[in-house]
Amino acid sequence: MSPAPGRPVRVLLVDDQPLLLQGFAMILSVEDDLHVVGQVTDGQRAVDAVPELRPDVVLMDVQMPVLDGIEATRRIVAAHDDVRVIMLTTFDRDDYLFDALDAGASGFLLKNADPQELVDAVRSVAEGHALLAPEVTMRVISRMRRGPVTGAPGAHGDGIPLPRLTAREREVLVLVAHGLSNAEIARDVFVSEATVKTHVSNVLAKLGVRDRVQAVIAAYDAGLVAPGT
């Protein structure tokens, strides 16, 4: 669920390096629509802080003492389905990516990203979008050639109700599966970006999935699109 209109996005920062915490806080705090509600230094403290601080978005480091970011994400998402987690790491590693997605993270960002990328990531995830660049989406699809991501919709062959989608929604889902952004889809199908957002939201609701990544996996699992097409 997105924050109420007019209310700043509440952000919890989780990292075991104090300098990074301060840096992230400085970047985000200058934005009127973003509010840093807390900073903690390990995954267990993040799990404990979420009920009290009620963040909309958690920026979560992967490697931390006491409880790592992957397991902390898993626990937070399981207990608070309205909280979105962006995983942060200094390493562009596939195992971190897929473990983060399996844990329920809505985004994956390298710590060397530009400050504006960080700001945009928080805003995007707070609005309910998954944060995966097209090239990362392709890595998810490549992994699926060897087997679906654990816990993904349809990973056990239980089927996805794609026939419930309208023709336009199916078209949009195919384009999402090919890694296109909302703006690129809007140009392709000659509608406004706002209309595309509505179609994507409808697709997610009808498929019963959390975000675009799971929708892509559902599309491939159902055979709507295939790797390499």
N, C-alpha and C positions, 0 to 999 in steps of 0.2 A: 504494500500500500504506500502511495506517495505521501509526502508530508502535506498537511493542509495548506491550501493556497495562502500565500502571504507569510507563512511560518518558515523561518530559516531551517535548512537541513541540519540536523543534529549529527555531529561526527565524533566518534570515539577513536583515538589513535592508540595503536598497540605496537610497541617496538622496544627491544631491550637496549637500544642505543639512545641515550638522552639527547645527544646533539641532533639526531634525526627527528626525534619527537618534536624538539623545539623548532626545527626547520619546517616540518610539515605544518605545525601549528601556526607559524608566521605566515606561510603561504595561504592557508585557508582562512585565517582570521581577518584578512583584509577584505574578504568578499562579504558583502552585505547579506547575501542569501545563505551563507554557511556559518555554522556556529560549532566550535570545538567544545564539547561538553566534558571531555576527560582525556587523560593521557595515562596509560599504564604500561608496565614493562615486561609482562609475561602473559601467556595465554590464559592461565587460571584466573588472574586478576581481571582479564577481559570478560571471561565467563561470569565472574561474580559481579562485575560492574554494570553489565547490560541491563538487568532488571531495575537498578537504581537510576541510572543515567538516561535510559530510554533513547539510545541513539537510533537514527534512521540508517546510518551507514557506519560500518567499522572498517578502518584501514588497518589491516592485519599483517604483521611480519610473519614470515614462514618459520625461520629458525630462531627459537627463543628457549630460555630455561623454564623449568617447572612443567610447562605444557606448551607444546609447539603450536604454531598457528593453524595447521591443518586440523588437528583434533579440537582446538578451541573453536574453529569455525563450525565443525560438525556439531558440537554441543550447542552453540549459539543458534544456529539455523534450526536445529531440531526443537529447541524450546521457544524460539521467537520467530515465527514465519514472516513477520513484517520487517525484520532487520536484514539489511543487505550487507554483504562482506566483500571487500576488495582485498585480494591478496597482494602483498608487496614483497619483492625479493630483489636481490642483487644478481641473481642467476637466472638466465633464460633457459630453464631446464624443463624438459617434457614431463619428468616425473612430478615436479612441483605443480605444473599446469594441470595434469590430469587428477592428481590427488586433491587439488583445490576444487576442481569442478565436481569431483565425486563427493566432497565434503559439503557441497552446496554453495560455494562462493559464486557471486554474480559477476566478478571481474578479476582480472589478473594484470598487474602493472609492475614494470620494472622500476626500481628505485632511482634509476638515472633518467627517468622520464622528465620532460620539461615541466616547470611549475604549472603552466596552463593545462597541460595534459592531466595533471593531478586534479586540478579544479574541475575540469570538464568531466573527468571520470566520476567524481563524487556526485556531480549534478545528474549525470546520465544514469548511474546506478540508482540514485534516489528516486528517479522517475520510473523505475522498473525495468530499465534496459540492461541487458548483459553487456559487459565491457570486454569484447574480444575483437581485435582487428581481423580483417579478412584472412591474413596469412595464418593467424592463430586458429581461426575456424577451420582452415584447411588442414592444420595439424590434427585437430579433433577428428575430422573426417578420415584422414589417413590412418589414424589409430583404429577407427571403426572397421577398416578393412581386415584388421587382425582380430576384431571382436568389439562389441559395443562397450562404451564406458560403463563401469559397474554402477548400478543404481539408476541408470538413465531410463527414461520412459521407453517401454518396448524392449528393454534389454533382455527380457526373459521370454520374448515372443508373445506377450499378452495382447498385442495389437493396439493401434491408435485409431480413433474414429475420424480418419481423414474425410470420409464421404460427407460428414456434417459440414464441411467447409464449403463456402460459396466458390464459384469459379474464380472470382477475383481474389479471395483469400488464399486459394490454392496457388494462384499465380504469384502472389506476394510471398508465400512460404517458400516457393521454389527459389525466388530471387534472394531471400534471406539465407537460404541454404547455400547459395553460391557466394555468400560473403558480402552482399551489397548493403550499404547503409540505407537509412530511410530516404535521405536526399537522392541517392542514386536510383532507388526504386521509384521514387516520385518522377524522376526524369524519364525512366524507362516506360512507365505505364501512363504517363501524361495526367497525373493527378497531383494535388498539393501534398506537401510533406505531412501536414496535419491529418489528411485522409489516410496516408500510409500508416501513420502511428495508430489510427483507429483500427485499421485492418490487422496490424500486427497484434494489438491488444486483443482483438476478437479471436485471432488464431490461438494465442496463448491460452485464453479462457476456454475455448472449445476443446483444445488438446489436453487441458488440465495440466499444463507445464508452467514452470516458474519463470523461465526467461527464454531468450532467443537461442541460446546454446542448446537447451533441451528441445526446443522446437526443431532445430536443425537435425538433431539426433533422431527425433521422431520421424521427420520427413525421410531420412535415409533408411531408417528401420522399416518403414512402411513401403519402401520402394518407390516413393514419389519422385525421388532423384537418386542418382547412383554416383559413386566416386568416379571422377574423371569426366562427367558429363557437364 
